[in-house]
Amino acid sequence: MTKPSRPGAVLALAMLISLGSLGAGEDARALYERMRAELFRHQSYTAVYEDYSARGKNQEINAFRVVSVKCIQKPKWYCGTILEAKYSFPDQMNPGYQECYTEKDDLSRLVLPGAYRMLGVVLMFPEDPKAYYINGENLKSEGIWDFFSDWDRMLQAGAISAERVQFKGQPYWLLTIRRGEIPDPDFHLDLCKIWVDPDTWFPMRMEYFRPGEPRAAHVYAYREVKLDAPLSAEDMNFQGLTMGWNLAKPAGGAGLGELAAPELKLAAEPAPDAEDLLKRFEEALQPIRDYTVTMATRFRFHRLRLLKQDRYSYLRSERGFEVETLSLAANYILLGSSAGSRMFYVPSQNPLIHLLPGGVYRVMGEQTFTRDDPRLFSSLGDNVQDLDFFTIRDRVRGKLADSEVRTARSQEPAGILIELKTKVPTGPREPKIMRLFLDPSTSLPLRVEFQGYDDPLAFCQVDFSDLKTNTGLTAEDLLR
């Protein structure tokens, strides 16, 4: 970043010395609002930043990237190129990866590096779970102006303090924001430290912490910042060779436009209470060593639409599974992305989830993921690794104490319903309602539903049919 003339720097340093350390009162908030006002005066900037993001007990899932960005404030137009990258898990977002977000159509476009560039320019909805990274990073909300929305949420009944500090020989304001009444249930980033350059008011470094963890879970560190950089449409184009085609396309399919949440149809007869039903469910699970079932998924979230049918096999002794996609219709790209893809997980053999893509995506070869890899895991309820009967039981049991609970007999499907409406705050991408429909004859799941997102029309519904139990399934069968 170009530093101001010596008199300006001396004045800024004098201001820091004279004000000293501030508490969580009006002065700290005034600095925060001054930073907002100063940054929103700038229509564009370019920068290079280091991005460290991690989760796990020992931050074993982590990524470090150096990214060059070009950002225009209105309308939003953000482009980033990865210059360096190091991951604790396999990832295709290596040096040369490029991504641009444009507000005019609310879409992200990306070009993968190396041989994957042959897939062409890939389009992605920003609300797609794959558009989010380890701690919720999303290019749509990573312009410097967008951070204020998150900080403002943290400050609702939260606290802010400020102090003058020296960092790498330079004076900064250090703002510390502590989360208030609006939780972060997905990532639990409840404290943010912001190093503000007193000359430009640019937040040169941001560190986010989880409760009780001394090491920052997410860090942005900026350098080479140029405010009001003259950026043209040509500057925002992808660099280097880009294909004139797009092989990475959604599967498409009929019926996606009409997807709507199922109507809840209840019978008049009374139903047992939730504890009784859970006890029956747990007793039904006890003799099951393995099972195979067909899962039919209907899913809608903002612009995302999905109809999918899988054959799912589960081995209890391994807590392992295999999923083979039989049919797929979607208006967004999934990692399997076509019928014929296969996913398997046998933790005693390998702690990673393996994916063998179908269709044109076979060119990408076998891919591996940790169980909560950000490219697979989301809070929407559609995670195949969380849809086995035993995990469903655990999820219902875990939600009972903090939910409004009702039971009823249902007409469609013909079963017994346990409905849980959470009483604790949730994130916008986390469902507030979970419904489990049990077969009255077997006490095993017929359907699981999730609703109550920030999109009132969103839902996830998974129906289970053609269940076969204790067929002698082995770990070798899952690995076939």
C-alpha positions as CSV (number, residue, x, y, z in Angstrom):
1,M,0.0,0.0,0.0
2,T,1.3,3.5,-0.8
3,K,1.9,5.2,2.6
4,P,1.0,8.9,3.2
5,S,3.6,11.6,3.4
6,R,5.6,11.9,6.5
7,P,3.5,14.7,8.1
8,G,0.4,12.5,7.7
9,A,2.0,9.5,9.2
10,V,3.3,11.6,12.1
11,L,-0.2,13.0,12.7
12,A,-1.7,9.5,12.6
13,L,0.8,8.2,15.2
14,A,0.2,11.3,17.4
15,M,-3.5,10.5,17.3
16,L,-2.9,7.0,18.5
17,I,-0.6,8.1,21.3
18,S,-3.0,10.8,22.5
19,L,-6.1,8.6,22.5
20,G,-4.4,5.6,24.1
21,S,-6.5,2.6,24.9
22,L,-10.3,2.9,24.5
23,G,-12.9,0.8,26.2
24,A,-16.1,-0.6,24.8
25,G,-17.9,2.7,24.7
26,E,-18.8,5.4,22.2
27,D,-15.1,6.2,21.2
28,A,-14.5,2.6,20.0
29,R,-17.8,2.6,18.2
30,A,-16.9,6.0,16.6
31,L,-13.7,4.5,15.3
32,Y,-15.7,1.6,13.8
33,E,-18.2,4.0,12.1
34,R,-15.3,6.1,10.8
35,M,-13.8,3.0,9.3
36,R,-17.1,2.2,7.6
37,A,-17.5,5.8,6.2
38,E,-13.9,6.0,4.9
39,L,-14.1,2.6,3.2
40,F,-17.4,3.2,1.5
41,R,-16.0,6.3,-0.1
42,H,-13.8,4.1,-2.3
43,Q,-15.4,2.6,-5.4
44,S,-12.7,0.0,-6.0
45,Y,-9.5,-1.6,-4.8
46,T,-6.9,-4.2,-5.7
47,A,-4.9,-6.2,-3.1
48,V,-3.1,-9.4,-2.3
49,Y,-4.1,-11.2,0.9
50,E,-3.2,-14.3,2.8
51,D,-6.2,-16.4,3.9
52,Y,-5.8,-19.0,6.6
53,S,-9.0,-20.9,7.4
54,A,-9.3,-24.0,9.7
55,R,-11.6,-26.1,11.8
56,G,-11.4,-29.2,13.9
57,K,-10.2,-29.8,17.4
58,N,-6.6,-29.2,16.4
59,Q,-7.4,-27.3,13.2
60,E,-6.6,-30.4,11.3
61,I,-8.8,-29.3,8.4
62,N,-7.0,-26.2,7.2
63,A,-6.2,-24.2,4.1
64,F,-3.7,-21.4,3.4
65,R,-4.0,-19.4,0.3
66,V,-2.5,-16.3,-1.2
67,V,-5.0,-14.5,-3.3
68,S,-4.9,-11.5,-5.7
69,V,-8.2,-9.7,-5.8
70,K,-9.8,-6.9,-7.9
71,C,-13.0,-5.5,-6.4
72,I,-15.6,-2.9,-7.6
73,Q,-18.2,-1.8,-5.0
74,K,-21.3,-0.8,-7.1
75,P,-22.5,-2.9,-8.7
76,K,-20.5,-5.7,-7.0
77,W,-17.9,-7.2,-9.3
78,Y,-15.2,-9.2,-7.5
79,C,-12.5,-11.3,-9.1
80,G,-9.8,-13.4,-7.4
81,T,-6.9,-15.5,-8.5
82,I,-5.1,-17.9,-6.2
83,L,-1.3,-17.3,-6.3
84,E,-0.2,-19.9,-3.7
85,A,-2.1,-22.6,-1.9
86,K,-1.5,-25.3,0.7
87,Y,-4.2,-27.6,2.0
88,S,-4.5,-30.4,4.6
89,F,-7.0,-32.1,2.2
90,P,-7.2,-32.6,-1.6
91,D,-8.5,-29.6,-3.4
92,Q,-8.6,-28.4,-7.0
93,M,-8.4,-24.7,-6.0
94,N,-4.7,-24.6,-6.7
95,P,-2.5,-21.7,-8.1
96,G,-4.1,-20.4,-11.2
97,Y,-7.7,-20.9,-10.0
98,Q,-9.8,-17.9,-10.9
99,E,-13.3,-16.9,-9.7
100,C,-15.5,-13.8,-10.4
101,Y,-18.7,-12.8,-8.8
102,T,-21.1,-10.3,-10.6
103,E,-24.0,-8.7,-8.8
104,K,-25.9,-8.0,-12.0
105,D,-26.8,-11.6,-12.4
106,D,-25.9,-12.8,-8.9
107,L,-23.6,-15.6,-10.2
108,S,-20.1,-16.8,-9.6
109,R,-18.0,-17.9,-12.5
110,L,-14.8,-20.0,-12.1
111,V,-12.0,-21.5,-14.1
112,L,-10.0,-24.4,-12.6
113,P,-6.3,-24.7,-13.1
114,G,-4.3,-27.2,-15.1
115,A,-6.1,-30.0,-17.0
116,Y,-9.4,-29.1,-15.3
117,R,-9.4,-25.9,-17.4
118,M,-10.8,-28.1,-20.2
119,L,-14.1,-28.1,-18.3
120,G,-14.5,-24.4,-19.4
121,V,-16.0,-21.6,-17.4
122,V,-18.1,-23.1,-14.6
123,L,-21.2,-21.2,-13.4
124,M,-22.3,-21.4,-9.7
125,F,-25.0,-19.9,-7.6
126,P,-23.5,-18.2,-4.6
127,E,-26.0,-19.9,-2.3
128,D,-24.7,-23.3,-3.5
129,P,-23.0,-25.0,-0.5
130,K,-19.9,-25.6,-2.7
131,A,-19.6,-21.8,-3.0
132,Y,-18.8,-21.7,0.7
133,Y,-15.5,-22.6,2.2
134,I,-14.2,-23.9,5.5
135,N,-15.5,-21.0,7.7
136,G,-18.2,-19.8,5.4
137,E,-16.1,-17.8,3.0
138,N,-17.9,-16.9,-0.1
139,L,-16.6,-14.5,-2.8
140,K,-20.0,-12.7,-2.9
141,S,-19.4,-11.5,0.6
142,E,-15.6,-11.0,0.6
143,G,-15.4,-7.5,-0.7
144,I,-14.1,-5.3,2.1
145,W,-17.4,-3.5,2.2
146,D,-19.3,-6.7,2.9
147,F,-17.5,-7.5,6.2
148,F,-19.5,-4.8,7.9
149,S,-22.7,-6.8,7.6
150,D,-21.1,-9.6,9.6
151,W,-19.6,-7.2,12.1
152,D,-22.9,-5.4,12.5
153,R,-24.6,-8.7,13.4
154,M,-21.9,-9.5,15.9
155,L,-22.4,-6.1,17.5
156,Q,-26.1,-6.6,18.1
157,A,-26.0,-6.7,21.9
158,G,-22.3,-7.4,21.5
159,A,-19.3,-5.3,22.5
160,I,-16.5,-3.4,20.8
161,S,-13.2,-2.1,22.2
162,A,-10.2,-0.3,20.7
163,E,-6.6,0.1,21.5
164,R,-3.5,1.5,19.8
165,V,-0.9,-1.2,18.9
166,Q,2.3,-1.6,16.9
167,F,2.3,-4.5,14.4
168,K,5.4,-5.2,12.4
169,G,6.7,-1.8,13.1
170,Q,3.5,0.1,12.0
171,P,0.9,1.8,14.2
172,Y,-2.7,0.4,14.0
173,W,-6.0,0.7,15.7
174,L,-6.9,-2.8,17.0
175,L,-10.7,-3.2,17.2
176,T,-12.0,-6.2,19.1
177,I,-15.6,-7.2,18.4
178,R,-17.4,-9.8,20.7
179,R,-20.5,-11.5,19.4
180,G,-23.8,-10.6,21.1
181,E,-27.3,-12.1,20.7
182,I,-27.1,-13.3,17.1
183,P,-25.3,-16.7,17.1
184,D,-23.0,-18.2,14.5
185,P,-24.3,-21.9,14.8
186,D,-22.4,-23.1,11.7
187,F,-18.9,-21.8,12.4
188,H,-19.0,-20.4,16.0
189,L,-16.7,-17.4,15.2
190,D,-17.6,-15.3,18.2
191,L,-14.7,-12.9,18.4
192,C,-13.0,-10.8,15.7
193,K,-9.9,-8.7,16.0
194,I,-9.3,-6.0,13.3
195,W,-6.1,-4.2,12.7
196,V,-7.0,-0.8,11.1
197,D,-4.4,1.3,9.3
198,P,-4.9,4.8,10.8
199,D,-3.9,6.5,7.5
200,T,-6.3,4.7,5.1
201,W,-8.8,3.1,7.5
202,F,-8.3,-0.2,5.7
203,P,-8.5,-3.3,7.9
204,M,-5.1,-4.8,7.0
205,R,-5.6,-7.9,9.2
206,M,-8.6,-9.7,10.6
207,E,-8.6,-12.7,13.0
208,Y,-11.6,-14.7,13.9
209,F,-11.7,-16.9,17.0
210,R,-14.0,-19.7,18.4
211,P,-14.8,-19.7,22.1
212,G,-12.0,-21.2,24.2
213,E,-9.5,-21.5,21.3
214,P,-6.3,-19.4,21.6
215,R,-5.5,-19.7,17.9
216,A,-7.4,-17.8,15.3
217,A,-9.6,-20.1,13.1
218,H,-9.7,-17.7,10.3
219,V,-7.2,-15.0,9.3
220,Y,-7.1,-12.4,6.5
221,A,-3.8,-10.5,6.1
222,Y,-3.7,-7.8,3.3
223,R,-0.8,-6.2,1.5
224,E,-0.3,-4.3,-1.7
225,V,-3.7,-2.5,-1.2
226,K,-4.5,0.1,-3.9
227,L,-7.7,2.1,-3.2
228,D,-9.7,3.5,-6.1
229,A,-7.7,1.4,-8.5
230,P,-9.0,2.1,-12.1
231,L,-10.7,-1.1,-13.1
232,S,-12.3,-1.7,-16.4
233,A,-14.3,-4.7,-17.7
234,E,-11.2,-5.9,-19.5
235,D,-9.3,-5.9,-16.1
236,M,-12.0,-8.2,-14.7
237,N,-11.8,-10.8,-17.4
238,F,-10.3,-14.3,-16.8
239,Q,-6.6,-14.3,-17.6
240,G,-5.0,-16.8,-20.0
241,L,-6.7,-19.4,-22.1
242,T,-10.3,-20.1,-21.5
243,M,-12.3,-22.7,-23.4
244,G,-15.2,-21.6,-25.7
245,W,-17.4,-24.3,-24.1
246,N,-18.7,-25.4,-20.7
247,L,-18.6,-29.1,-20.0
248,A,-19.4,-28.6,-16.3
249,K,-23.1,-28.1,-16.7
250,P,-26.0,-28.9,-14.3
251,A,-27.8,-32.2,-15.1
252,G,-31.1,-30.4,-15.7
253,G,-34.3,-32.4,-15.8
254,A,-38.1,-32.2,-15.7
255,G,-40.0,-31.1,-12.7
256,L,-37.4,-28.9,-11.1
257,G,-39.4,-25.6,-11.6
258,E,-42.5,-27.0,-9.7
259,L,-40.6,-28.3,-6.7
260,A,-42.5,-27.3,-3.5
261,A,-42.5,-28.4,0.1
262,P,-44.8,-31.4,0.8
263,E,-48.1,-30.6,2.5
264,L,-48.3,-31.9,6.0
265,K,-51.4,-34.2,6.1
266,L,-52.2,-35.5,9.6
267,A,-54.7,-38.1,10.8
268,A,-57.1,-37.5,13.7
269,E,-56.0,-40.5,15.8
270,P,-53.6,-39.7,18.7
271,A,-50.0,-40.7,18.5
272,P,-47.5,-41.9,21.3
273,D,-45.3,-39.2,22.8
274,A,-41.8,-38.5,21.5
275,E,-39.9,-40.5,24.1
276,D,-42.0,-43.6,23.5
277,L,-41.5,-43.3,19.7
278,L,-37.8,-42.8,20.1
279,K,-37.6,-45.8,22.4
280,R,-39.3,-47.9,19.7
281,F,-37.0,-46.5,17.1
282,E,-33.9,-47.4,19.2
283,E,-35.2,-50.9,19.8
284,A,-35.8,-51.4,16.1
285,L,-32.2,-50.3,15.4
286,Q,-30.6,-52.7,17.9
287,P,-30.6,-55.9,15.8
288,I,-29.6,-54.1,12.6
289,R,-26.0,-54.9,11.6
290,D,-26.3,-53.6,8.0
291,Y,-29.0,-52.3,5.7
292,T,-29.6,-51.2,2.1
293,V,-32.3,-48.7,1.2
294,T,-33.4,-46.5,-1.7
295,M,-33.3,-42.8,-0.9
296,A,-35.3,-40.3,-2.9
297,T,-34.4,-36.7,-2.3
298,R,-36.3,-33.5,-3.1
299,F,-34.5,-30.3,-2.3
300,R,-35.1,-26.6,-2.8
301,F,-33.1,-23.7,-1.4
302,H,-33.3,-20.2,-3.0
303,R,-32.5,-20.9,-6.6
304,L,-31.2,-24.5,-6.1
305,R,-33.4,-27.4,-7.2
306,L,-32.7,-31.1,-6.9
307,L,-34.4,-34.4,-7.5
308,K,-32.2,-37.4,-6.8
309,Q,-32.5,-41.2,-6.2
310,D,-29.7,-43.1,-4.6
311,R,-29.1,-46.7,-3.5
312,Y,-27.6,-46.5,0.0
313,S,-25.8,-49.2,1.9
314,Y,-24.7,-48.9,5.6
315,L,-22.5,-51.1,7.7
316,R,-23.0,-50.5,11.4
317,S,-19.7,-52.0,12.7
318,E,-17.8,-49.6,10.4
319,R,-20.1,-46.7,10.5
320,G,-19.4,-46.9,6.8
321,F,-21.5,-46.4,3.8
322,E,-21.8,-46.6,0.0
323,V,-24.0,-44.4,-2.1
324,E,-24.7,-45.1,-5.8
325,T,-26.6,-42.3,-7.6
326,L,-29.3,-43.9,-9.8
327,S,-30.9,-40.8,-11.2
328,L,-30.3,-37.1,-10.9
329,A,-32.1,-33.9,-12.0
330,A,-30.6,-30.6,-10.8
331,N,-30.2,-27.0,-11.9
332,Y,-26.8,-26.7,-10.2
333,I,-23.6,-28.7,-10.3
334,L,-23.1,-31.5,-7.8
335,L,-19.8,-33.2,-7.1
336,G,-21.2,-36.5,-8.5
337,S,-23.2,-34.5,-11.1
338,S,-24.8,-37.4,-12.9
339,A,-26.2,-40.9,-12.6
340,G,-23.6,-43.5,-12.1
341,S,-21.5,-41.6,-9.6
342,R,-20.5,-43.6,-6.5
343,M,-19.4,-42.5,-3.0
344,F,-18.0,-44.8,-0.3
345,Y,-16.6,-44.4,3.2
346,V,-14.9,-47.2,5.2
347,P,-13.1,-45.5,8.1
348,S,-11.2,-48.6,9.3
349,Q,-9.6,-48.8,5.9
350,N,-9.3,-45.1,5.1
351,P,-10.5,-42.1,7.0
352,L,-11.5,-40.3,3.8
353,I,-14.7,-40.3,1.8
354,H,-14.1,-41.5,-1.8
355,L,-16.1,-40.2,-4.8
356,L,-16.0,-41.8,-8.2
357,P,-17.8,-39.2,-10.5
358,G,-20.1,-40.2,-13.3
359,G,-20.6,-38.9,-16.8
360,V,-18.2,-36.2,-18.1
361,Y,-16.9,-35.7,-14.5
362,R,-15.0,-39.1,-14.8
363,V,-12.2,-37.0,-16.3
364,M,-11.6,-35.6,-12.8
365,G,-10.8,-39.1,-11.5
366,E,-11.4,-40.4,-8.0
367,Q,-11.7,-37.6,-5.4
368,T,-11.3,-37.9,-1.6
369,F,-12.7,-35.8,1.2
370,T,-12.7,-35.6,4.9
371,R,-16.0,-36.4,6.5
372,D,-16.8,-32.7,7.2
373,D,-15.0,-31.3,4.1
374,P,-16.5,-28.0,3.2
375,R,-17.2,-29.2,-0.3
376,L,-19.4,-32.0,1.0
377,F,-20.8,-30.8,4.3
378,S,-23.5,-28.1,4.7
379,S,-26.0,-27.2,7.3
380,L,-29.0,-27.6,4.9
381,G,-29.7,-31.2,5.9
382,D,-28.8,-32.9,2.6
383,N,-25.5,-34.4,3.7
384,V,-25.6,-38.0,2.7
385,Q,-23.1,-38.8,5.5
386,D,-25.6,-37.7,8.1
387,L,-28.7,-39.5,6.7
388,D,-28.1,-43.1,8.0
389,F,-30.7,-44.3,10.5
390,F,-28.4,-44.2,13.4
391,T,-27.3,-40.6,12.9
392,I,-30.9,-39.6,12.3
393,R,-31.7,-41.1,15.7
394,D,-28.8,-39.2,17.3
395,R,-29.9,-35.9,15.7
396,V,-33.5,-36.3,17.0
397,R,-32.3,-37.3,20.5
398,G,-29.9,-34.3,20.5
399,K,-32.6,-31.8,19.6
400,L,-35.3,-32.8,22.0
401,A,-34.3,-30.7,25.0
402,D,-34.1,-27.4,22.9
403,S,-37.2,-27.9,20.7
404,E,-40.9,-27.6,20.7
405,V,-41.9,-31.2,20.1
406,R,-45.2,-32.7,18.8
407,T,-46.2,-36.1,17.6
408,A,-49.0,-37.1,15.3
409,R,-50.2,-39.8,12.9
410,S,-49.6,-38.8,9.3
411,Q,-51.6,-39.7,6.2
412,E,-48.7,-39.0,3.7
413,P,-46.6,-40.9,4.3
414,A,-48.7,-43.3,6.3
415,G,-46.6,-43.2,9.5
416,I,-46.1,-41.5,12.8
417,L,-44.5,-38.1,12.9
418,I,-42.0,-36.6,15.4
419,E,-41.7,-32.8,14.7
420,L,-39.0,-30.7,16.3
421,K,-39.0,-26.9,16.1
422,T,-35.9,-25.5,17.6
423,K,-36.2,-22.9,20.4
424,V,-32.6,-21.7,20.1
425,P,-31.4,-19.2,17.4
426,T,-30.1,-20.7,14.2
427,G,-28.2,-19.5,11.2
428,P,-29.9,-18.6,8.0
429,R,-28.7,-21.8,6.3
430,E,-29.7,-24.0,9.2
431,P,-33.2,-25.5,9.3
432,K,-35.4,-24.7,12.3
433,I,-37.8,-27.6,11.7
434,M,-36.9,-31.3,11.5
435,R,-39.6,-33.9,10.9
436,L,-39.1,-37.6,11.2
437,F,-41.8,-40.0,9.9
438,L,-41.6,-43.6,11.3
439,D,-43.1,-46.7,9.8
440,P,-45.8,-47.8,12.4
441,S,-45.1,-51.4,11.8
442,T,-41.2,-51.4,12.0
443,S,-40.6,-48.1,13.8
444,L,-37.9,-47.3,11.2
445,P,-37.7,-44.1,9.1
446,L,-40.0,-43.6,6.1
447,R,-39.1,-39.9,5.6
448,V,-37.0,-37.1,7.1
449,E,-37.8,-33.5,6.3
450,F,-36.1,-30.2,7.0
451,Q,-37.7,-26.7,6.7
452,G,-37.5,-23.3,8.3
453,Y,-34.5,-21.7,6.5
454,D,-34.1,-18.0,5.7
455,D,-35.9,-18.9,2.4
456,P,-39.5,-19.7,3.5
457,L,-40.0,-21.9,0.4
458,A,-36.9,-24.0,1.0
459,F,-37.1,-27.6,2.1
460,C,-35.2,-30.9,2.0
461,Q,-37.1,-34.2,1.9
462,V,-35.6,-37.7,1.9
463,D,-37.9,-40.7,1.5
464,F,-36.7,-44.2,2.3
465,S,-38.1,-47.3,0.5
466,D,-37.2,-50.9,-0.5
467,L,-35.4,-51.5,2.8
468,K,-33.4,-54.7,3.3
469,T,-31.6,-55.4,6.6
470,N,-28.9,-57.8,7.7
471,T,-28.0,-59.0,4.2
472,G,-24.4,-59.9,5.3
473,L,-22.9,-56.7,3.9
474,T,-19.1,-56.4,4.5
475,A,-16.5,-53.7,4.3
476,E,-15.2,-55.3,1.1
477,D,-18.7,-54.8,-0.4
478,L,-18.5,-51.1,0.2
479,L,-15.0,-50.9,-1.3
480,R,-15.9,-52.8,-4.4
